[in-house]
Amino acid sequence: MKTSRRWVAILTVTAVVGVVGVAVGTRFWDRIQDEFVERNPFFAIKTIEVLTNGRWIRPQQVRAWAGVREGENLLRLDLQRIKHDLEIIPQLEGITIERVPPHLLRISVAERDPVAQ
């Protein structure tokens, strides 16, 4: 009887320590990620490179439509949102967005050919 109580106590303490360890580890990991990745000035966007087939739309206009500014964290950008925002512009097609660490965002777009003038 005494041995089974001891095992129950050991298992209970082990479970509690495990749960506390996971909780502390998760909070610690979130803090490290926030401090060293998301707020790190090393990953601040310094260059937004816009490549177009260059007929009508200027790179400055694509930057404005993308809603991205220099100084934002490259790793925190939601590339799917930016791509979606550009896809709803009727003049654009064939949109590619890529991160080039540590501080370059490359946006490539192809302009649609106008049907009527």
N, C-alpha and C positions, 0 to 999 in steps of 0.2 A: 504493500500500500504506500509506503513511504517513497519507494522508487518511482512509482507512477506519478506522484505529486511533484517529485523533483523534475521529471521529464516534462510535465505540463508547465511548470514554472520556467524551465529552460526554454521551451518552445514559445511561451508567451513573451518572455523577455527578448528572445531573438526576433520575433515578429514585430514587436514595438520598436526595437532598435532599427530593424530594416525599414519600416515605414518612415521613421524619423530621418533616417539616412537618405532615403529617396527624396523626401520633401526638402531637406537641406541641400542636397545635390542639385535638385531642379532649380531652386532659387539661386544657388551659386552659379549654375550654368547660364541662367537668364541674365544675371548681372554681368558675367564675363562677356557674353554675346553683346549686350547693350553697350558696355564700356569700350570694348576693344574692336568691335566691328561696326555697329550702327552709328556710334558717335565719333568714330575715328576720323579725323580730318584727312588722313592718308587716302581715304576712299571718296573724298569730295570730288564731284565732277568739275574738271577744269576745261574740258573740251567737249562740245556737242558737235559731232561731225554729221552733216546731213548730205547725203548723196541722192541726187535726182537725175532724171534724164534731161533736165534743164530747159524745158520749152517755155513754160508759163509761170510756174510756181517757184518762188524764191526760197532758199533755205531758211531765212528768217521767219517766213510764214509757217513752214513746217514745224519749226521750233515752237512757235506760238501755239499752234494746234496741238502739239504734243504736251504742252503744259509743263515742261521740264526746264529748270534753270541751273546755271552753273552754281556750284556750291552745295547742291543737294547730294546726299549720300548715294553713291552708285549702287550699293548693295541693297538699299531699302526700296529702290524703285520697283513699282509694279509694272513689269514690261507688258503683261497681258492687257492691263488697263490702257496703257499708252497706245498699244497696237489697236485696241478697240476704238479709242478716240480718233485715231487716224483713219481707220477703215470706214467710219461713217461720213468722212469727207468725200463727196461725190467725185472730185477731180483726181483722187488718188487710188492706186491699186498696187498690188505687189509690194507690201510693206514688210520690211525686215528690221528688227531692232536687236542690237546686241550690246552687251557690256564688254568692254575691253579693259580689264583691271590694269592699273589701279584707279584711273580717273578719266576714261574716255567712254562716251556713249555714242554709238554709231547708229544712225537712222537712215535706212535706204528706202526710197519710194520711187515708184514709177507713176508717171502721170497718164491718165486715161486720154485717149485720142478723142477730141471733140467730134460729135456726130454732126452738128450743124454749126454754122458760123453766122 
